[in-house]
Amino acid sequence: MPARRPVPPSVFADQHEHVRLLERCLGDDNLPIDIRAARALILLFGINTSRVLCIRADQLAERDGETYLTLDQHELIIPPRLAVLLARLSAPRSRSTLPPNPSAPKLLFPRRALGQPVAAGSIGSRVKRYGINARGGRNTALIGMAADLRAPVLADLLGLHIATGVRWAKYAKRDWESYLADRRSTARRTPRPDPSA
């Protein structure tokens, strides 16, 4: 059986629609806060829904007046309005009648079952109810990031497979051969450690 070829993304939000959706997520108090925060993260950074829903409170840090979100080993600066939403999410909330488990991770998007994130399908159906184009917004964010970042960096930052990062770079008309050339020239300039020292 031949491997199925990935289908290029076809659903995008145009720039004005993308900004309008992001503005709505950040500023519309009629939307539930978890929908606003999750969708704003997706619209800004192109992170997939499942990964957003697994974000823990300890992945957020504040330094020198800035809020940072750590994904794997990388820190993303969070815009102030989104930082306020995420701080409200990380505040203690009673979602269960069971006593809290101190060893369970403190999730920003918890399910009623302790220590479990909200199901992606559940939040996806709620997002549709509020008329937010999740796929188009994520695709637009991803294509924008792929235009600014090299494929390996994009893949590492967002937890994508390297082949997925390369495909997005191609969609954004980026070629990452120059990245490899940069890495080789940097490796030549960097002094190697002396193993005998």
Backbone as a printed PyTorch tensor [residue, N CA C, xyz], in Angstrom:
tensor([[[  0.8500,  -1.1950,   0.0000],
         [  0.0000,   0.0000,   0.0000],
         [  0.8880,   1.2490,   0.0000]],

        [[  0.6790,   2.1430,  -0.9500],
         [  1.4730,   3.3810,  -0.9290],
         [  1.0760,   4.2560,   0.2540]],

        [[  2.0580,   4.9520,   0.8070],
         [  1.7630,   5.8560,   1.9360],
         [  0.8710,   6.9860,   1.4580]],

        [[ -0.0550,   7.3640,   2.3250],
         [ -0.9670,   8.4500,   1.9680],
         [ -0.2370,   9.7790,   2.0750]],

        [[ -0.3080,  10.5600,   1.0270],
         [  0.3710,  11.8560,   1.0350],
         [ -0.4620,  12.8750,   1.8110]],

        [[  0.2190,  13.6830,   2.6290],
         [ -0.5250,  14.7180,   3.3650],
         [ -1.1660,  15.7070,   2.4000]],

        [[ -2.3670,  16.0980,   2.7120],
         [ -3.0760,  17.0790,   1.8860],
         [ -2.7080,  18.4760,   2.3680]],

        [[ -2.2730,  19.3550,   1.4700],
         [ -1.9330,  20.7150,   1.9110],
         [ -3.1380,  21.3970,   2.5540]],

        [[ -2.8880,  22.2440,   3.5580],
         [ -4.0040,  22.9390,   4.2040],
         [ -4.7180,  23.8410,   3.2160]],

        [[ -6.0360,  23.8660,   3.3280],
         [ -6.8150,  24.6790,   2.3900],
         [ -7.6890,  25.7090,   3.1010]],

        [[ -7.8330,  25.5620,   4.4210],
         [ -8.6970,  26.4760,   5.1810],
         [ -7.8170,  27.4610,   5.9370]],

        [[ -7.9490,  28.7360,   5.5960],
         [ -7.1960,  29.7940,   6.2670],
         [ -8.1440,  30.9330,   6.6020]],

        [[ -7.7680,  31.7130,   7.6130],
         [ -8.4780,  32.9630,   7.8940],
         [ -7.6420,  34.0790,   7.2710]],

        [[ -8.2920,  35.0190,   6.5780],
         [ -7.4890,  36.1190,   6.0520],
         [ -7.0230,  36.9830,   7.2280]],

        [[ -6.1030,  37.8990,   6.9400],
         [ -5.4610,  38.6530,   8.0150],
         [ -6.4710,  39.3990,   8.8790]],

        [[ -7.4560,  40.0400,   8.2550],
         [ -8.4430,  40.8080,   9.0260],
         [ -9.2920,  39.8820,   9.8920]],

        [[ -9.6860,  38.7440,   9.3350],
         [-10.4860,  37.7810,  10.0930],
         [ -9.6750,  37.2070,  11.2460]],

        [[ -8.3960,  36.9340,  10.9980],
         [ -7.5310,  36.3890,  12.0430],
         [ -7.4060,  37.3710,  13.2090]],

        [[ -7.1680,  38.6360,  12.8850],
         [ -7.0590,  39.6670,  13.9270],
         [ -8.3900,  39.8230,  14.6520]],

        [[ -9.5030,  39.7850,  13.9040],
         [-10.8270,  39.9190,  14.5370],
         [-11.0910,  38.7790,  15.5060]],

        [[-10.7460,  37.5340,  15.1100],
         [-10.9330,  36.3810,  15.9870],
         [-10.0820,  36.5020,  17.2470]],

        [[ -8.8290,  36.9280,  17.0650],
         [ -7.9390,  37.0800,  18.2070],
         [ -8.4420,  38.1710,  19.1430]],

        [[ -8.8920,  39.2700,  18.5740],
         [ -9.4340,  40.3650,  19.3880],
         [-10.6620,  39.8940,  20.1630]],

        [[-11.4800,  39.0910,  19.5290],
         [-12.6750,  38.5720,  20.2040],
         [-12.2870,  37.6680,  21.3750]],

        [[-11.2940,  36.7980,  21.1440],
         [-10.8560,  35.9000,  22.2190],
         [-10.2640,  36.6760,  23.3920]],

        [[ -9.5400,  37.7370,  23.0990],
         [ -8.8990,  38.4900,  24.1690],
         [ -9.8460,  39.4530,  24.8740]],

        [[-10.8870,  39.9260,  24.1680],
         [-11.6850,  40.9950,  24.7450],
         [-13.1590,  40.7370,  24.9690]],

        [[-13.7030,  39.6150,  24.4900],
         [-15.1480,  39.3720,  24.5980],
         [-15.4690,  38.6400,  25.8970]],

        [[-15.9650,  39.3970,  26.8850],
         [-16.2840,  38.8030,  28.1880],
         [-17.5130,  37.9160,  28.1480]],

        [[-18.2210,  37.8810,  27.0230],
         [-19.3790,  36.9830,  26.9100],
         [-18.9580,  35.5500,  26.5860]],

        [[-17.7080,  35.3560,  26.1510],
         [-17.1980,  34.0130,  25.8910],
         [-16.6490,  33.4150,  27.1860]],

        [[-16.7820,  32.1030,  27.3720],
         [-16.1590,  31.4660,  28.5460],
         [-14.6460,  31.6660,  28.5160]],

        [[-14.0650,  31.8430,  29.6950],
         [-12.6460,  32.1800,  29.7770],
         [-11.7470,  31.0770,  29.2240]],

        [[-12.1330,  29.8110,  29.4100],
         [-11.2740,  28.7370,  28.9020],
         [-11.2560,  28.7180,  27.3750]],

        [[-12.4000,  29.0030,  26.7480],
         [-12.4640,  29.0980,  25.2840],
         [-11.5880,  30.2520,  24.8050]],

        [[-11.6920,  31.3840,  25.4720],
         [-10.9210,  32.5640,  25.0750],
         [ -9.4170,  32.2970,  25.1610]],

        [[ -8.9760,  31.7310,  26.2740],
         [ -7.5360,  31.5080,  26.4800],
         [ -6.9950,  30.4570,  25.5220]],

        [[ -7.7030,  29.3350,  25.3900],
         [ -7.2310,  28.2550,  24.5100],
         [ -7.1450,  28.7310,  23.0690]],

        [[ -8.1880,  29.3890,  22.5810],
         [ -8.1980,  29.8240,  21.1910],
         [ -7.1780,  30.9240,  20.9330]],

        [[ -6.9620,  31.8060,  21.9220],
         [ -5.9580,  32.8570,  21.7340],
         [ -4.5630,  32.2450,  21.5910]],

        [[ -4.2530,  31.2140,  22.3790],
         [ -2.9580,  30.5310,  22.2480],
         [ -2.8120,  29.9050,  20.8590]],

        [[ -3.8860,  29.2900,  20.3830],
         [ -3.8550,  28.6460,  19.0640],
         [ -3.7160,  29.6930,  17.9540]],

        [[ -4.4680,  30.7820,  18.0680],
         [ -4.4270,  31.8280,  17.0350],
         [ -3.0880,  32.5600,  16.9970]],

        [[ -2.4270,  32.6750,  18.1550],
         [ -1.1460,  33.3770,  18.1990],
         [  0.0230,  32.5040,  17.7660]],

        [[  0.0400,  31.2570,  18.2550],
         [  1.2300,  30.4310,  18.0880],
         [  1.0260,  29.1930,  17.2230]],

        [[ -0.2070,  28.8690,  16.8450],
         [ -0.4460,  27.6980,  16.0090],
         [ -0.2830,  26.3770,  16.7470]],

        [[ -0.3120,  26.4030,  18.0780],
         [ -0.1890,  25.1670,  18.8690],
         [ -1.4590,  24.3570,  18.6700]],

        [[ -1.3330,  23.0210,  18.5640],
         [ -2.5560,  22.2360,  18.3670],
         [ -3.3620,  22.1660,  19.6560]],

        [[ -4.6540,  21.9150,  19.5160],
         [ -5.5910,  21.9810,  20.6420],
         [ -5.2060,  21.0280,  21.7590]],

        [[ -4.8460,  19.7890,  21.4200],
         [ -4.5070,  18.8050,  22.4570],
         [ -3.3440,  19.2790,  23.3090]],

        [[ -2.3650,  19.8950,  22.6690],
         [ -1.2010,  20.3690,  23.4310],
         [ -1.5570,  21.5640,  24.3110]],

        [[ -2.4020,  22.4550,  23.8000],
         [ -2.8460,  23.5990,  24.6030],
         [ -3.5650,  23.1140,  25.8600]],

        [[ -4.4320,  22.1160,  25.7070],
         [ -5.2410,  21.6520,  26.8400],
         [ -4.4100,  20.9390,  27.9030]],

        [[ -3.1970,  20.5390,  27.5650],
         [ -2.3140,  19.8680,  28.5420],
         [ -1.3690,  20.8370,  29.2480]],

        [[ -1.4890,  22.1410,  28.9720],
         [ -0.5940,  23.1140,  29.6070],
         [ -0.8690,  23.1540,  31.1060]],

        [[  0.2130,  23.1160,  31.8790],
         [  0.1290,  23.1550,  33.3350],
         [  0.4160,  24.5710,  33.8350]],

        [[ -0.0460,  24.8570,  35.0340],
         [  0.1860,  26.1750,  35.6300],
         [  1.6720,  26.4380,  35.8250]],

        [[  2.4700,  25.3880,  36.1070],
         [  3.9000,  25.6070,  36.3430],
         [  4.6810,  25.8870,  35.0550]],

        [[  4.0160,  25.8500,  33.8990],
         [  4.6710,  26.2300,  32.6520],
         [  4.6290,  27.7380,  32.4270]],

        [[  3.8960,  28.4560,  33.2760],
         [  3.8230,  29.9110,  33.1960],
         [  4.7730,  30.5100,  34.2310]],

        [[  5.5050,  31.5260,  33.8380],
         [  6.4130,  32.2070,  34.7630],
         [  6.3930,  33.6920,  34.4650]],

        [[  6.5800,  34.4860,  35.5080],
         [  6.6030,  35.9390,  35.3380],
         [  7.9690,  36.4510,  35.7680]],

        [[  8.6090,  37.2230,  34.8900],
         [  9.9080,  37.8170,  35.1790],
         [  9.9720,  39.2000,  34.5750]],

        [[ 10.4340,  40.1510,  35.3720],
         [ 10.6460,  41.5190,  34.8830],
         [  9.4200,  42.0800,  34.1780]],

        [[  8.2430,  41.7910,  34.7120],
         [  7.0090,  42.3300,  34.1520],
         [  6.5020,  41.6170,  32.9160]],

        [[  7.1820,  40.5570,  32.4760],
         [  6.7430,  39.7760,  31.3120],
         [  6.2860,  38.3930,  31.7630]],

        [[  5.3140,  37.8230,  31.0350],
         [  4.8590,  36.4650,  31.3020],
         [  5.3770,  35.5520,  30.2060]],

        [[  5.9110,  34.4030,  30.6140],
         [  6.4860,  33.4350,  29.6820],
         [  5.7540,  32.1080,  29.8070]],

        [[  5.5500,  31.4570,  28.6790],
         [  5.0100,  30.1050,  28.6360],
         [  6.1220,  29.1920,  28.1340]],

        [[  6.4420,  28.1650,  28.9070],
         [  7.4790,  27.2190,  28.5030],
         [  6.8500,  26.0340,  27.7900]],

        [[  7.2720,  25.8130,  26.5550],
         [  6.8890,  24.6290,  25.7940],
         [  8.1580,  23.8150,  25.5940]],

        [[  8.1840,  22.6080,  26.1470],
         [  9.4050,  21.8070,  26.1720],
         [ 10.5020,  22.6530,  26.8120]],

        [[ 11.5210,  23.0360,  26.0510],
         [ 12.6140,  23.8250,  26.6450],
         [ 12.6090,  25.2660,  26.1630]],

        [[ 11.5450,  25.6750,  25.4890],
         [ 11.5030,  27.0090,  24.8950],
         [ 10.4830,  27.8810,  25.6150]],

        [[ 10.8340,  29.1490,  25.7650],
         [  9.9250,  30.0990,  26.3880],
         [  9.3360,  31.0320,  25.3300]],

        [[  8.0190,  31.1960,  25.3840],
         [  7.3310,  32.1480,  24.5160],
         [  6.8680,  33.3180,  25.3730]],

        [[  7.0860,  34.5300,  24.8970],
         [  6.5610,  35.7030,  25.6140],
         [  5.0750,  35.8060,  25.3220]],

        [[  4.2940,  35.9260,  26.3710],
         [  2.8410,  35.9940,  26.2450],
         [  2.4070,  37.4580,  26.3000]],

        [[  1.6080,  37.9120,  25.3360],
         [  1.1150,  39.2980,  25.3860],
         [  0.3260,  39.5540,  26.6830]],

        [[  0.3720,  40.7880,  27.1890],
         [ -0.2370,  41.0830,  28.4970],
         [ -1.7080,  40.6910,  28.6250]],

        [[ -2.5300,  40.9460,  27.6030],
         [ -3.9580,  40.6210,  27.7290],
         [ -4.1800,  39.1160,  27.8340]],

        [[ -3.4020,  38.3380,  27.0970],
         [ -3.5060,  36.8900,  27.2070],
         [ -2.9500,  36.4160,  28.5480]],

        [[ -1.8900,  37.0640,  29.0270],
         [ -1.3220,  36.7010,  30.3360],
         [ -2.3630,  36.8550,  31.4430]],

        [[ -3.1990,  37.8940,  31.3480],
         [ -4.2650,  38.0890,  32.3410],
         [ -5.2520,  36.9310,  32.3020]],

        [[ -5.6490,  36.5080,  31.0900],
         [ -6.5720,  35.3650,  30.9630],
         [ -5.9610,  34.1020,  31.5500]],

        [[ -4.6910,  33.8390,  31.2450],
         [ -4.0400,  32.6310,  31.7350],
         [ -3.8730,  32.6630,  33.2490]],

        [[ -3.6290,  33.8600,  33.8090],
         [ -3.5330,  33.9820,  35.2730],
         [ -4.8810,  33.6760,  35.9180]],

        [[ -5.9540,  34.1190,  35.2810],
         [ -7.2880,  33.8080,  35.8190],
         [ -7.5690,  32.3150,  35.7490]],

        [[ -7.0910,  31.6500,  34.6970],
         [ -7.2760,  30.2070,  34.5810],
         [ -6.4940,  29.4510,  35.6460]],

        [[ -5.2890,  29.9470,  35.9810],
         [ -4.4490,  29.2320,  36.9350],
         [ -4.8600,  29.4790,  38.3750]],

        [[ -5.8070,  30.4220,  38.6080],
         [ -6.3130,  30.6420,  39.9670],
         [ -7.0970,  29.4100,  40.4160]],

        [[ -7.1220,  29.1180,  41.7280],
         [ -7.8430,  27.9250,  42.1950],
         [ -9.3130,  27.9760,  41.7980]],

        [[ -9.7920,  26.8660,  41.2140],
         [-11.1960,  26.7510,  40.8260],
         [-11.7090,  25.4070,  41.2850]],

        [[-12.8930,  25.3860,  41.8260],
         [-13.4760,  24.1290,  42.2750],
         [-14.2700,  23.5140,  41.1360]],

        [[-13.7490,  22.3990,  40.5840],
         [-14.4300,  21.7090,  39.4810],
         [-14.8450,  20.3100,  39.8880]],

        [[-14.5300,  19.9130,  41.1040],
         [-14.8320,  18.5530,  41.5240],
         [-15.2070,  18.5450,  42.9880]],

        [[-16.0300,  17.5930,  43.3690],
         [-16.4000,  17.4390,  44.7770],
         [-15.3750,  16.5740,  45.5110]],

        [[-14.4480,  15.9520,  44.7630],
         [-13.4160,  15.1210,  45.3790],
         [-12.3070,  16.0030,  45.9440]],

        [[-11.6260,  15.5390,  46.9960],
         [-10.5200,  16.3470,  47.5360],
         [ -9.3780,  16.4130,  46.5240]],

        [[ -8.6650,  17.5390,  46.4740],
         [ -7.5800,  17.6740,  45.5020],
         [ -6.4310,  16.7270,  45.8170]],

        [[ -5.7770,  16.2590,  44.7710],
         [ -4.6010,  15.4110,  44.9080],
         [ -3.3730,  16.3060,  44.7760]],

        [[ -2.6040,  16.4810,  45.8660],
         [ -1.4800,  17.4240,  45.8040],
         [ -0.4010,  17.0230,  44.8060]],

        [[ -0.3060,  15.7370,  44.4580],
         [  0.7350,  15.3060,  43.5170],
         [  0.2820,  15.4090,  42.0600]],

        [[ -1.0200,  15.6380,  41.8180],
         [ -1.5180,  15.7350,  40.4370],
         [ -1.0680,  17.0640,  39.8250]],

        [[ -0.7500,  17.0750,  38.5240],
         [ -0.3500,  18.3380,  37.8860],
         [ -1.5300,  19.3120,  37.8670]],

        [[ -1.2200,  20.5890,  38.0730],
         [ -2.2650,  21.6100,  38.0610],
         [ -2.4320,  22.1100,  36.6330]],

        [[ -3.4670,  21.6170,  35.9780],
         [ -3.7160,  21.9620,  34.5740],
         [ -4.4900,  23.2690,  34.4720]],

        [[ -4.2270,  24.0240,  33.3980],
         [ -5.0020,  25.2430,  33.1550],
         [ -6.4000,  24.9190,  32.6380]],

        [[ -6.5410,  23.7630,  31.9770],
         [ -7.8220,  23.3760,  31.3850],
         [ -8.2160,  21.9950,  31.9330]],

        [[ -8.5670,  21.9130,  33.2310],
         [ -8.8190,  20.5950,  33.8310],
         [-10.2180,  20.0650,  33.5190]],

        [[-10.2990,  18.7560,  33.4530],
         [-11.5810,  18.0660,  33.3720],
         [-12.0780,  17.8720,  34.8010]],

        [[-13.3170,  17.4540,  34.9500],
         [-13.8110,  17.1880,  36.2940],
         [-13.0470,  16.0430,  36.9510]],

        [[-12.6110,  15.0590,  36.1410],
         [-11.7470,  14.0020,  36.6720],
         [-10.4000,  14.6400,  36.9850]],

        [[ -9.9730,  14.5180,  38.2240],
         [ -8.7760,  15.2200,  38.6690],
         [ -7.5460,  14.7830,  37.8850]],

        [[ -6.7070,  15.7680,  37.5320],
         [ -5.4580,  15.4840,  36.8500],
         [ -5.6010,  15.2070,  35.3600]],

        [[ -6.7950,  15.3500,  34.8150],
         [ -7.0300,  15.0810,  33.3880],
         [ -7.4070,  16.3810,  32.6760]],

        [[ -6.8460,  16.5970,  31.4680],
         [ -7.2470,  17.8050,  30.7230],
         [ -8.6120,  17.6280,  30.0700]],

        [[ -9.2260,  18.7410,  29.7250],
         [-10.4800,  18.7270,  28.9790],
         [-10.2340,  18.0150,  27.6440]],

        [[-11.2040,  17.2410,  27.1870],
         [-11.0730,  16.5440,  25.9000],
         [-11.1120,  17.5570,  24.7560]],

        [[-10.2340,  17.3500,  23.7580],
         [-10.1660,  18.2690,  22.6100],
         [-11.4940,  18.3310,  21.8730]],

        [[-12.1830,  17.1850,  21.7390],
         [-13.4700,  17.1650,  21.0440],
         [-14.5170,  17.9820,  21.7630]],

        [[-14.4800,  17.9410,  23.0870],
         [-15.4510,  18.6920,  23.8920],
         [-15.2790,  20.1950,  23.6970]],

        [[-14.0370,  20.6610,  23.7920],
         [-13.8190,  22.1020,  23.6380],
         [-14.0160,  22.5130,  22.1790]],

        [[-13.7040,  21.5960,  21.2360],
         [-13.9050,  21.8950,  19.8200],
         [-15.3620,  22.1480,  19.4850]],

        [[-16.2620,  21.3360,  20.0670],
         [-17.6900,  21.5390,  19.7960],
         [-18.1890,  22.8360,  20.4210]],

        [[-17.6380,  23.2060,  21.5700],
         [-18.0270,  24.4760,  22.2000],
         [-17.5420,  25.6610,  21.3790]],

        [[-16.3360,  25.5470,  20.8150],
         [-15.7840,  26.6210,  19.9890],
         [-16.6730,  26.8580,  18.7720]],

        [[-17.1090,  25.7680,  18.1370],
         [-17.9930,  25.9080,  16.9620],
         [-19.2840,  26.6120,  17.3340]],

        [[-19.7880,  26.3110,  18.5210],
         [-21.0340,  26.9310,  18.9720],
         [-20.9010,  28.4520,  19.0480]],

        [[-19.6780,  28.9320,  19.3640],
         [-19.4540,  30.3760,  19.4750],
         [-18.9690,  30.9900,  18.1630]],

        [[-18.9360,  30.2010,  17.0940],
         [-18.6120,  30.7350,  15.7720],
         [-17.1670,  31.1120,  15.5700]],

        [[-16.2450,  30.3700,  16.2030],
         [-14.8200,  30.6480,  16.0370],
         [-14.2340,  29.6080,  15.0930]],

        [[-13.6140,  30.0660,  13.9970],
         [-13.0240,  29.1700,  13.0050],
         [-11.6690,  28.6960,  13.5130]],

        [[-11.6660,  27.5460,  14.1970],
         [-10.4510,  27.0640,  14.8530],
         [ -9.3960,  26.6320,  13.8450]],

        [[ -9.7700,  25.8320,  12.8530],
         [ -8.7820,  25.3030,  11.9050],
         [ -8.1640,  26.4120,  11.0710]],

        [[ -9.0050,  27.2860,  10.5250],
         [ -8.4820,  28.3800,   9.7060],
         [ -7.5510,  29.2820,  10.4930]],

        [[ -7.9100,  29.5600,  11.7580],
         [ -7.0690,  30.4120,  12.6030],
         [ -5.7260,  29.7720,  12.9110]],

        [[ -5.7440,  28.4620,  13.2110],
         [ -4.4790,  27.7610,  13.5060],
         [ -3.6090,  27.7000,  12.2550]],

        [[ -4.2120,  27.3810,  11.1090],
         [ -3.4390,  27.3120,   9.8700],
         [ -2.7970,  28.6540,   9.5410]],

        [[ -3.5350,  29.7290,   9.7760],
         [ -2.9930,  31.0620,   9.5060],
         [ -1.8260,  31.3660,  10.4330]],

        [[ -1.9630,  30.9990,  11.7300],
         [ -0.8650,  31.2150,  12.6760],
         [  0.3520,  30.3790,  12.2860]],

        [[  0.1240,  29.1290,  11.8950],
         [  1.2330,  28.2510,  11.5290],
         [  1.9640,  28.7370,  10.2800]],

        [[  1.2130,  29.1720,   9.2840],
         [  1.8560,  29.6320,   8.0460],
         [  2.6690,  30.8970,   8.3270]],

        [[  2.1660,  31.7440,   9.2240],
         [  2.9120,  32.9460,   9.6040],
         [  4.1950,  32.6100,  10.3340]],

        [[  4.1340,  31.6420,  11.2610],
         [  5.3320,  31.2530,  11.9920],
         [  6.3160,  30.5300,  11.0790]],

        [[  5.8020,  29.7200,  10.1490],
         [  6.6800,  29.0070,   9.2140],
         [  7.4030,  29.9870,   8.2960]],

        [[  6.8050,  31.1340,   8.0320],
         [  7.4610,  32.1430,   7.2050],
         [  8.5830,  32.8460,   7.9690]],

        [[  8.4910,  32.8610,   9.3090],
         [  9.4800,  33.5650,  10.1260],
         [ 10.5440,  32.6600,  10.7240]],

        [[ 10.2480,  31.3560,  10.8720],
         [ 11.1570,  30.4350,  11.5510],
         [ 11.6300,  29.3400,  10.6050]],

        [[ 12.8170,  28.8520,  10.8140],
         [ 13.3140,  27.6990,  10.0710],
         [ 12.5070,  26.4650,  10.4670]],

        [[ 12.4030,  25.5140,   9.5510],
         [ 11.5850,  24.3210,   9.7910],
         [ 11.9820,  23.5620,  11.0550]],

        [[ 13.2810,  23.3270,  11.3200],
         [ 13.6330,  22.5950,  12.5430],
         [ 13.2590,  23.3550,  13.8100]],

        [[ 13.4070,  24.6810,  13.7680],
         [ 13.0490,  25.5010,  14.9280],
         [ 11.5390,  25.4580,  15.1530]],

        [[ 10.7750,  25.5980,  14.0750],
         [  9.3170,  25.5350,  14.1670],
         [  8.8670,  24.2030,  14.7460]],

        [[  9.4340,  23.1110,  14.2340],
         [  9.0520,  21.7780,  14.6980],
         [  9.3850,  21.6020,  16.1660]],

        [[ 10.5790,  22.0340,  16.5640],
         [ 11.0080,  21.8820,  17.9530],
         [ 10.1530,  22.7190,  18.8920]],

        [[  9.8820,  23.9470,  18.4850],
         [  9.1240,  24.8670,  19.3380],
         [  7.6970,  24.3970,  19.5670]],

        [[  7.0320,  23.9380,  18.5030],
         [  5.6170,  23.5920,  18.5960],
         [  5.3610,  22.1040,  18.7890]],

        [[  6.4360,  21.3150,  18.9230],
         [  6.2570,  19.8840,  19.1340],
         [  5.7410,  19.1620,  17.9080]],

        [[  6.1330,  19.6390,  16.7250],
         [  5.7260,  19.0010,  15.4810],
         [  6.7920,  17.9990,  15.0470]],

        [[  6.4020,  17.0110,  14.2530],
         [  7.3900,  16.1470,  13.6290],
         [  8.1730,  16.9970,  12.6380]],

        [[  9.4690,  16.6820,  12.4770],
         [ 10.3000,  17.4930,  11.5860],
         [  9.7310,  17.5190,  10.1680]],

        [[  9.1460,  16.3980,   9.7200],
         [  8.5560,  16.3710,   8.3730],
         [  7.3940,  17.3520,   8.2780]],

        [[  6.6410,  17.4870,   9.3550],
         [  5.5330,  18.4520,   9.3770],
         [  6.0740,  19.8740,   9.3260]],

        [[  7.1490,  20.1340,  10.0750],
         [  7.7760,  21.4560,  10.0400],
         [  8.2790,  21.7980,   8.6460]],

        [[  8.8790,  20.8140,   7.9730],
         [  9.3780,  21.0360,   6.6060],
         [  8.2200,  21.3260,   5.6550]],

        [[  7.1190,  20.5630,   5.7970],
         [  5.9550,  20.8030,   4.9190],
         [  5.4250,  22.2190,   5.1040]],

        [[  5.3140,  22.6720,   6.3690],
         [  4.8080,  24.0200,   6.6120],
         [  5.7710,  25.0650,   6.0540]],

        [[  7.0840,  24.7920,   6.1660],
         [  8.0540,  25.7280,   5.5870],
         [  7.8780,  25.8150,   4.0770]],

        [[  7.5940,  24.6800,   3.4350],
         [  7.3540,  24.6910,   1.9880],
         [  6.0660,  25.4340,   1.6610]],

        [[  5.0400,  25.2270,   2.4870],
         [  3.7870,  25.9610,   2.2540],
         [  4.0510,  27.4690,   2.3300]],

        [[  4.9540,  27.8520,   3.2350],
         [  5.2720,  29.2710,   3.4080],
         [  6.3750,  29.7240,   2.4580]],

        [[  6.7600,  28.8170,   1.5230],
         [  7.7920,  29.1060,   0.5160],
         [  9.1410,  29.3770,   1.1620]],

        [[  9.4390,  28.6190,   2.2150],
         [ 10.7510,  28.7370,   2.8550],
         [ 11.6010,  27.5320,   2.4810]],

        [[ 12.8890,  27.7410,   2.2930],
         [ 13.8150,  26.6530,   2.0260],
         [ 14.7990,  26.6230,   3.1880]],

        [[ 14.9850,  25.4740,   3.8250],
         [ 15.8300,  25.4500,   5.0170],
         [ 17.2450,  24.9790,   4.7460]],

        [[ 17.6740,  24.9300,   3.4560],
         [ 19.0640,  24.6010,   3.1760],
         [ 19.9930,  25.6650,   3.7560]],

        [[ 19.5560,  26.9300,   3.7340],
         [ 20.3910,  27.9940,   4.2940],
         [ 20.5810,  27.8080,   5.7970]],

        [[ 19.5680,  27.2320,   6.4700],
         [ 19.6860,  26.9480,   7.9000],
         [ 20.8270,  25.9520,   8.1440]],

        [[ 20.8820,  24.8890,   7.3180],
         [ 21.9460,  23.8990,   7.4750],
         [ 23.3090,  24.5280,   7.2100]],

        [[ 23.3720,  25.3960,   6.2020],
         [ 24.6340,  26.0780,   5.9110],
         [ 25.0480,  26.9510,   7.0920]],

        [[ 24.0840,  27.6570,   7.7020],
         [ 24.3730,  28.4850,   8.8840],
         [ 24.8900,  27.6280,  10.0310]],

        [[ 24.2550,  26.4510,  10.2250],
         [ 24.6820,  25.5560,  11.3100],
         [ 26.1140,  25.0740,  11.0750]],

        [[ 26.4380,  24.7250,   9.8100],
         [ 27.7880,  24.2430,   9.5080],
         [ 28.8240,  25.3420,   9.7540]],

        [[ 28.5340,  26.5800,   9.3060],
         [ 29.5050,  27.6600,   9.4880],
         [ 29.6620,  28.0020,  10.9650]],

        [[ 28.5670,  27.9220,  11.7500],
         [ 28.6500,  28.1750,  13.1890],
         [ 29.4870,  27.0990,  13.8620]],

        [[ 29.2990,  25.8360,  13.4480],
         [ 30.0550,  24.7250,  14.0370],
         [ 31.5510,  24.8910,  13.7610]],

        [[ 31.9080,  25.4230,  12.5750],
         [ 33.3190,  25.6250,  12.2490],
         [ 33.9400,  26.7310,  13.0990]],

        [[ 33.1370,  27.7660,  13.4010],
         [ 33.6600,  28.8990,  14.1910],
         [ 33.7260,  28.5890,  15.6700]],

        [[ 32.8830,  27.6620,  16.1640],
         [ 32.8300,  27.3550,  17.5950],
         [ 33.9940,  26.4530,  17.9770]],

        [[ 34.8290,  26.8760,  18.9550],
         [ 35.9510,  26.0130,  19.3400],
         [ 35.4600,  24.7330,  19.9950]],

        [[ 36.0670,  23.6160,  19.6250],
         [ 35.6770,  22.3310,  20.2020],
         [ 36.3100,  22.1880,  21.5820]],

        [[ 35.5910,  21.5810,  22.5450],
         [ 36.1780,  21.4040,  23.8760],
         [ 37.3440,  20.4060,  23.8190]],

        [[ 38.3450,  20.6670,  24.6370],
         [ 39.5020,  19.7780,  24.6890],
         [ 39.1700,  18.5750,  25.5580]],

        [[ 39.1120,  17.3380,  24.9900],
         [ 38.7050,  16.1730,  25.7720],
         [ 39.6900,  15.8260,  26.8730]],

        [[ 40.9410,  16.2870,  26.7460],
         [ 41.9420,  15.9610,  27.7690],
         [ 41.8820,  16.9040,  28.9570]],

        [[ 41.1270,  17.9980,  28.8280],
         [ 41.0780,  18.9830,  29.9090],
         [ 40.1900,  18.5000,  31.0360]]])
